[in-house]
Amino acid sequence: MFRRLAIAGLLSVVGCCWARADFIDFRNASGTTTFGDTIDDKTAGASGLSVVGFPGLELSIIEIADNNPLAAPSVNANSGSFGVDRAGAVGTTGDTTDRFDANLSESVTLSFNRAVTVSSLSFQSFVSGEGFEFAGQTIASGTEFIFTTPFALAANQSFKLEATSGSIGFVGMDVTVTAVPEPSAFGFASVAYAGVFIQRRRRRSLR
């Protein structure tokens, strides 16, 4: 009996330590449910945004910046890419695009509620001569950037997306998330293994 419990305890720990790897799509594509649908038009302070395809993974918007101190910007996700909407002055529409515009000092600071590793980034309209930074790291131009070593982000660690030159659309990122075992899973396994140990000692004492 205790041996079965021990096996069940081990499976409970292993089962909750799954790793999920997939693409987080920041675009808002019609007819398809993506993370872009969730984050579109959000402003700074939005939190607990559920990431499509990753149960339990959430993203928060820590800050959205531009060069207009008089109005708060928002993020913009459409079928092409993801960027910042710079708020306009009174009576104007501002910059309503799906890109990060360096001349407008547009950037977004985000965080995940769980630790993730980022293996690649995807872009639209990121040509030679333009510059982009991800979490302080300079990214080479092109439609896809692959990290030589997956970029690790700790749980609740903030990271910034920012164009340093040009006008660049962000499409998404390939990430891997490893779930952390619940304390109850370890507790169940510990009790089961303790039972196996006690049972073995009793058998030895009866010999």
N, C-alpha and C positions, 0 to 999 in steps of 0.2 A: 504493500500500500504506500509506504513512505517513498519507495523507489519511484512509483508512478507520480507521486506528488513532486518529487525532485525533478523528474523529466518535465512535468508540466510547468514547474517554476522556471526551468532553463528556457523553455520555449516562450514563456511570457516575457522574459528579458530580451531574448533574441528577436522575438516578433515585434517588440516595440522599438527596436533599434533599426528600423528599415531606413534605407537611403533612397531618396527620390530625386531623379535628375530629369530636367525638362527645360523648355524654353518659356520664359515669361515674356509674353507679347504685350508691349505697351501701346500698340495701335488699337484704334476703335473701328474694327472692321464690321460692316453691316452683314447680318446673317450668320455671324460667328461670335460666340461668347469668348472674349479675351479679357485680360486684366485691364486693357485700355478702356473697356466699358465701365469699369469700376472707378478708375482714377480720373477719368475725363472731367474737366471743369472744376476739380477740387482746388481748394486754397490751403495755405499753410495752416498746420494744426490738425488737418484731417488724419485720423489714426484708425487702426484696426481694419484697414482695407484688405479684405481676403484675396489672396492670390490664387487665381484659377489654376487648377491642376496640382496644387500643393496643400493638402488638408492641414489646417492648423497654422499655416504660414501667413503672416500679415505684414503689411507695409504701412509706414506712417510718413507723412510729409512734414519734415521738420521746418523747412524754410523754402520760400520761393522768392528769388531776388531779381530785380531789374534796376534800371537807372531812373525810375520815376518814384520819388519819395512821397507823392501826394495820393497815391491810390495803390491798393493791393493787387498784385498780379495773380493769375491762376495758371493751372497747367492745361494743355490742350492736346487731346489724343484724337486723331482721325485715321482714315484708312491708310494714309501714307506713313506717318510717323508720329512722334511724341515730342512736345516742346513746351515753351512758356508763352502765355498771352500777357504781353505787357499792357497794363491798364493805361488808357489814354487820359488826357486832360478832360475837364468838364466839356461835354458836348462833342467829344471825339470818340472814335472806336478803339484807338490804340493799335497795338500790333497783335492781330489775331492770327497767328500762324502755328504750325505744328513743328516748329524748330527752335533751337537755341541760337539766338542772335548775339554774337560777340559785341557788336557795336551798341547793343542795348543792355549789356552786362547781365544777360539772362542766365540763371542757374537754378537748380533744384537740389535740395539736400533731403535725403531719404534715410530710412532705417528699416531693417527687418526685425521681427520679434524673435527670430531664431538664427543661429549661426548658419551661414551658407558659404559655399565656395563658388566663385564665378569663373567659368572656363572661357567664355567668349562674349563679345558685344556685337550688336548689329546696328547698322546705320543706313540712312538714306541721304543722298546729296552731301556726302562727306568727301570732298575732292582734295587733290594735292594742293598744298599751300594753306589749307585751313587747319585749325587746331582744336583739339578737344581733350578734356581731362576727366578721368573717372577716379574718384577718391584720391585726388592728388597725383595720379599717374598719367603721364602724357600718352595719348592713344594715337597710333599711326592712322592716316586716312585710308578710306576704303569702305566697302559695304560690310566687312566683317573683320573684327580684330580678335585674334586668339591669344590668350595669355600663355606664355611659355610655362609658367607654373600657375595653376588655378589661384585666383585672388581670393583670399579668405576674409570674410567679414564676420565679426563676432555678433552675437545677439545684441540688438539695440545699438550697434555701432553706426554712427551717422556717416554717410558718404555723399559726395557731391557730384552732380553731372553739370558740366559747364563747357561752353564753347569759348575758346580763347581767341579765336579768329574765324571769320566766316559765318555762315548760317547753316547749321547742321541739324538734321532730324534724327532723333534716337528711335530705334525700332524695338530693341529688347535685349535680353541677356539669357545665356544658358547657365543655369545654376544647379547645384546639388545641395539637398538638405538632408541632414541625418537627424532623425528624431531622438530626443533624449528620453531614456527610460523613466517611467514614473517611479517614485519612491516605493509605492505599493508593490510594484513588480519585484523589486529587489527584496522587499520584506517577505513576500510570499515564497520566493526562492530560498531565502535564508532559513525560514521555518521548515521548509520541506527538507533541506539538506541536514538541518539539525536533527530532524526525525530519523533520517537514514543513519546518522552517526550514532544516535542513542540505540537504535535497533541493533546495529552491529555490535555494540559493546555488550548488550544483553545476551546476544547469541554467544559471544566469547566467554562470558561469565558462566554460562550454563554448561560449557564443555568440561 
